[in-house]
Amino acid sequence: MMFNKEVSVFTFGLFLILAGAISKLFNWPQANLVMAIGLVFELLAALLFAWKKVNNK
C-alpha cells in the first residue's frame, strides 16, 4: 500500500516540475512556484520511501 503512495507522490512531483518547466518557457510568473512545489512533492516521496525502509528492519 505504501508503495502506491510513493509512486503517486513521485509522479505528481514530476508532473509539477515538468509543468513548471514548460510554463517557464512561456514566461508564466508562477513557474518557479510550481517547480518548487514539485520539488517538495519529490522530497516527500523520498521521505516516505526512507520511512518505509527504516520501519522494515
C-alpha positions in Angstrom: 0.0 0.0 0.0 2.8 2.4 0.9 4.5 1.8 -2.5 1.5 3.2 -4.3 1.6 6.4 -2.2 5.3 6.8 -3.0 4.8 6.4 -6.7 1.7 8.7 -6.7 3.6 11.5 -4.9 6.7 11.0 -7.0 4.7 11.1 -10.2 2.7 14.2 -9.2 6.0 15.9 -8.3 7.5 15.1 -11.7 4.3 16.4 -13.3 4.6 19.7 -11.4 8.3 20.1 -12.3 7.5 19.4 -15.9 4.6 21.8 -15.9 6.7 24.5 -14.3 9.5 24.0 -16.8 7.1 24.3 -19.7 5.4 27.3 -18.2 8.8 28.9 -17.7 9.3 28.8 -21.5 6.1 30.8 -21.9 7.2 33.3 -19.2 4.4 32.5 -16.7 5.1 34.4 -13.5 4.3 31.4 -11.2 6.5 28.9 -13.0 9.1 28.9 -10.2 6.5 28.4 -7.6 5.1 25.4 -9.5 8.5 23.9 -9.8 9.3 24.5 -6.1 6.0 22.7 -5.1 7.1 19.8 -7.4 10.4 19.6 -5.6 8.6 19.5 -2.3 6.5 16.5 -3.5 9.7 14.8 -4.7 11.2 15.3 -1.2 8.0 13.9 0.4 8.2 10.8 -1.8 11.9 10.3 -0.8 11.0 10.7 2.9 8.1 8.2 2.5 10.5 5.7 0.9 13.1 6.2 3.6 10.5 5.9 6.3 9.3 2.6 4.8 12.9 1.3 4.7 13.6 2.3 8.3 10.4 0.6 9.6 11.0 -2.7 7.7 14.2 -3.5 9.6 
